[in-house]
Amino acid sequence: MTNGTSQGLFIVVAIIILGIFIAISYLLFRNTLKPSLSTIYCDSFEQIDENTNLLDTNNSKCMRKFNNSFEVKGYFNIWFKGANWGPIIWTPDNTEIRTIKLSQASNGIPTIENGYVLVDSISDINVAVKQDAIDKGFGTNKTREAYISINGEKEIYLGKANSSNVSWGINKGLKLKIGEVNTIKMKYINVHGGKTVYTLQVIILN
């Protein structure tokens, strides 16, 4: 056998061995790879906001995340530093801009600094999983991570909870501008990674 023949045979054997290795690797790790690829597809596909009505954006190639899985059946209210007073700023039947007069505080005087009123916390009352999500296999787990953005500023992480009623934002330095419309975006992330966003608007008057 000549040197050229030996080298050619070696190359053929090496290619066969490499092919076998690739095939075995695929068979062993295909179940791990598929979810990762599906997640990438989902992330590029989802791009939702609070106006998205679809409960879920999944299809046969995309893992279910259950976007818009939560609903606030009660209300949102806001608590101010310096006053034991929590006026309601959103209800399911009235999502319009609310006006709050700080002079009407019933217990204490809200703290004002440089044209802003300082916020102690924002509470969500009676948060539940939508029936549609339950029917599609989400379950009833209310565990959610919460983020807040006020007037387009950078999101602030508020924490994680699984209660129906939670006071968010304590010691987070939240504040609202006096005399202007303040837009508050509350974003929840469920245990599957899906997003639910609520937009609250309030005018603060001194």
C-alpha positions in Angstrom: 0.0 0.0 0.0 1.5 3.3 -1.1 1.8 6.4 1.1 -0.9 8.2 -0.9 -3.3 5.3 -0.5 -2.7 5.2 3.3 -3.3 8.9 3.6 -6.5 8.7 1.6 -7.8 5.8 3.7 -6.9 7.7 6.9 -8.9 10.7 5.7 -11.9 8.5 4.9 -11.8 6.8 8.3 -11.5 10.2 10.0 -14.5 11.5 8.2 -16.6 8.4 9.1 -15.6 8.7 12.8 -16.4 12.4 12.8 -19.8 11.7 11.3 -20.6 9.0 13.9 -19.6 11.4 16.7 -21.8 14.2 15.4 -24.8 11.8 15.0 -24.3 10.4 18.5 -24.0 14.0 20.0 -27.2 15.0 18.2 -29.1 12.0 19.5 -27.9 12.6 23.1 -28.5 16.4 23.2 -31.4 17.0 20.8 -33.9 17.3 23.7 -31.7 19.9 25.3 -31.2 21.9 22.2 -34.8 22.1 21.0 -36.1 24.1 24.0 -33.2 26.5 23.7 -33.9 27.1 20.0 -37.6 27.4 20.8 -36.9 30.0 23.5 -34.8 32.0 21.0 -37.7 31.9 18.5 -40.2 33.0 21.2 -38.1 35.9 22.3 -37.8 37.2 18.8 -41.4 36.6 18.1 -43.1 38.0 21.2 -42.4 41.8 21.3 -45.6 42.5 23.2 -46.9 45.6 25.0 -49.9 46.4 27.2 -52.1 46.6 24.1 -51.5 43.0 23.1 -54.7 41.0 23.6 -53.3 37.6 22.9 -53.0 35.5 26.0 -50.1 33.6 24.4 -47.9 33.9 21.4 -46.9 30.2 21.2 -47.2 28.0 18.2 -45.9 24.5 17.4 -42.3 25.9 17.4 -42.5 28.1 20.4 -42.6 27.3 24.1 -45.7 28.6 25.9 -45.0 31.6 28.1 -48.6 32.8 28.8 -48.3 36.5 28.1 -51.1 38.6 29.8 -51.8 35.8 32.2 -52.7 38.0 35.2 -55.6 40.2 35.9 -56.2 42.7 38.7 -59.7 42.2 39.8 -59.6 44.7 42.6 -57.6 47.9 42.1 -54.3 49.7 42.3 -53.8 52.3 45.0 -50.8 54.5 45.9 -49.4 55.3 49.3 -47.5 58.4 50.0 -44.6 59.0 52.5 -45.7 61.1 55.5 -49.3 60.1 55.2 -51.2 57.0 56.0 -53.4 57.5 53.0 -53.8 55.3 49.9 -56.1 56.7 47.2 -57.2 54.4 44.4 -55.6 55.2 41.0 -57.0 52.3 38.8 -60.0 49.9 38.7 -61.0 47.5 36.0 -64.1 49.6 35.2 -62.3 52.9 35.2 -58.9 52.9 33.6 -58.9 56.6 32.8 -56.5 59.2 34.2 -57.1 59.8 37.9 -56.6 63.1 39.8 -55.3 63.1 43.3 -55.3 66.2 45.5 -52.7 65.9 48.2 -54.6 68.5 50.3 -57.3 65.8 50.8 -55.0 63.5 52.6 -57.0 62.1 55.5 -54.1 61.1 57.8 -50.9 63.0 57.7 -49.2 65.3 55.1 -47.5 63.7 52.0 -43.8 64.5 51.7 -42.9 66.8 48.9 -39.4 67.4 47.6 -38.4 69.5 44.6 -41.8 69.4 42.9 -42.2 65.6 43.5 -44.4 63.8 46.0 -42.6 60.8 47.5 -44.3 57.4 47.1 -44.1 54.9 49.9 -45.6 52.0 47.8 -48.1 51.0 45.1 -50.5 48.2 46.0 -52.2 45.7 43.7 -55.4 44.2 45.1 -57.0 40.9 44.2 -54.5 39.7 41.5 -55.5 36.4 39.9 -54.6 34.2 37.0 -57.0 34.7 34.1 -59.4 31.8 33.5 -58.3 31.5 29.9 -54.8 30.9 31.1 -55.9 28.3 33.6 -57.9 26.5 30.8 -54.8 26.4 28.7 -52.7 24.7 31.4 -51.1 27.6 33.2 -52.4 26.6 36.6 -53.3 29.0 39.4 -49.8 30.1 40.5 -49.9 33.8 41.1 -46.1 34.0 41.7 -44.8 37.1 39.8 -41.8 39.4 39.6 -42.8 43.0 39.4 -41.1 45.9 37.7 -42.1 49.6 37.5 -41.3 52.4 35.2 -42.5 56.0 35.9 -42.7 58.6 33.1 -40.5 56.5 30.8 -37.6 56.2 33.1 -35.6 53.1 33.6 -37.4 50.1 35.0 -37.0 49.4 38.7 -37.2 45.8 40.0 -39.7 45.7 42.8 -39.4 42.1 44.0 -41.2 38.7 43.8 -44.5 37.6 45.5 -47.3 35.1 45.2 -50.0 36.8 47.2 -53.1 38.3 45.7 -52.5 41.6 47.5 -49.0 43.1 47.5 -47.5 46.5 48.4 -44.7 47.1 45.9 -41.9 49.7 45.9 -41.1 50.2 49.6 -37.7 51.9 50.0 -37.3 52.1 46.2 -37.2 55.9 46.0 -40.4 56.2 43.9 -41.8 59.7 43.3 -44.4 61.4 41.1 -44.3 64.8 39.5 -46.8 67.4 40.9 -49.0 69.2 38.4 -48.4 66.8 35.5 -49.8 63.5 34.1 -47.6 60.7 35.5 -47.6 57.5 33.5 -46.8 54.4 35.6 -46.2 51.0 33.9 -46.4 48.0 36.1 -45.0 44.9 34.6 -45.4 41.3 35.9 -43.3 38.3 34.8 -45.0 35.0 35.5 -43.2 31.7 36.3 -43.1 30.8 32.6 -41.5 34.1 31.6 -44.7 35.7 30.2 -45.4 39.4 30.6 -48.4 41.2 31.8 -48.3 45.1 31.7 -50.7 47.6 33.3 -50.5 51.3 32.5 -51.7 53.7 35.2 -52.0 57.4 34.8 -52.4 59.9 37.6 -52.3 63.7 38.0 -51.0 64.9 41.3 -52.2 68.3 42.6 -50.9 70.0 45.7 
